[in-house]
Amino acid sequence: MRKITNILLIVSICILGCQEKKAQKESDLSVSEFESQMVGENSFLLDVRTPDEVAAGKIKGASVLNIMGPEFEKEYMYLPKNKTLYVYCRSGNRSRKALQFLKEHGFDSVYHLDGGIKAWVKEGKELEK
C-alpha cells in the first residue's frame, strides 16, 4: 500500500510540474510576438533592469521599475492591473521573476520577452536613449 501511495505522489508531482512549465511557456513571448502585442491602449510596457542598464537604451515607451532595487516591492502596486503587462530585462531571467511576482500579487495578464533586450537587439530592433 505504501508503494502505491508513493507512486501516486510521484505521478501527481510530475503532472503539476508539467502544468506549471506549460503555463510558464505560455507567458514567454518571442521578439516578434512581444513587439506585435505590446502596443495599444490596454498594454503596459515595463523594463525591470537597473538604471545603468537602462542608460544604454530601452524599448520606446517603456516604464522602468528596477526589480533589483528596494522600490520594486513598494511601487509594483502602482502598475495598472487593468492592462496587460509586457515585461523585459537584459536576458529574460529577471523579467520571468517579475512576471511570477506580479502574478502572485494579483496581476492576471503578464507576459515577458523571452531572451530579454539582448534578443530584441539581436533581431535588429531599435532602442531609445
Secondary structure, 3 states (H helix, E strand, C coil): CHHHHHHHHHHHHHHHHHHHHHHHHHHEECHHHHHHHCCCCCEEEEECCCHHHHHCCECCCCEECCCCCCCHHHHHHHCCCCCEEEEECCCCHHHHHHHHHHHHCCCCCEEEECCHHHHHHHCCCCCEC
